[in-house]
């Protein structure tokens, strides 16, 4: 049985759900196919920055586990530098709850969800796309890959080039109330304990999300160093509720996010920030950039989807290129980076503005004097 739709979105995470919501506001019907049954657990630190939350035109406080106003930075488990702000910097969420919340918003505007439907094949035709699952075939005018790091859309259409990976390990740790209270409204970021990466603690309502990540090429000892970080936290009796590992994709130069009748969003497009590992912001943003392009295509105002590539290159890829440059210094000189951070309030102010969405990497780079400015600070230290 074949079923026809204007738009089929693969994946019901933040990217897919946001696109369905944005198209619903325009009166465009969307079918969202999700391989798991919602709500489903997602291995993720679950940090929604204020700039990501502010992209949405509705409040997410109902699904926020904690509101973060302080970031404790350490170098190799040493004494912390506390970066603080009077307003929320980050909202922590459980991804099963958060993603389902976003998808329900889209459904209220007419989006159709079919969960438990794993896509097995995608074929581009002359005037349509065929999307196959184990028991159904769907035909649409276009297909959108919002299906994460292992995107079948990217793989089937040979759009998975130009990607590097970060390897991450994370556990959901259930701790005593006294231990949990110590982390209220504070996240911890350690530079140095994970060579080529960092470790983190994100507090939730009844547990801590504790993880570590680094470039996949340097992940040989990631698990051992993660255990070292976990043991350093001096947590009393605890239970590991869930634990897992996953790959986080980041794009390199020349990343293709559009082809014929297909678009890629979020992690499927490799739009994760290579400096922070944050993926939710660009998942939401790429969906919002895609929505008017799709509308123009469906109404005949545009002959194709190529404008999406141009706007993603301009609005997102340029920023990721700058983030990649900064990430190289974090990886090579974590001790010096921490010293700069702890000795210069100017650096924390800039980082805080990025988290809040008040500035971007390009502006920060200009403020610190670009590459010469960074090297100058390193040399002075």
Buried (B, 14 or more C-beta within 10 A) or exposed (E): EEBEBBBBBBBBBBBBBBBBBBBBEEEBBBBBBBBBEBBBBBBBBBBBBBBBBEBBEEEBEEBBBBBBBBBBBBBBBBEBBEBEBEEBBBBBBBBBBBBBBBBBBBBEBBBBBBBEBEBEEBBBEEEBBBBBBEEBEBBBBBBBBBBBBEBBBBBBBEBBEBBBBBBBBBBBBBBEEEBBEEBEBBBBBBBBBBBBBBBBBBBBEEBBBBBBBBBBEBBEEBEEBBEBBBEBBEBEEBEEEEEBBBBBBBBBEEBBBBBBBBBBBBBBBBBBBBBBBBBBBBBBBBBBBBBBBBBBBBEEEBEBBBBBBEBBBEBBBBBBBBBBBBBEBBBEBBEBBBBBBBEEEEBBBBBBBBBBBEBBBEBBBEBBEEEEEBEEBBEEE
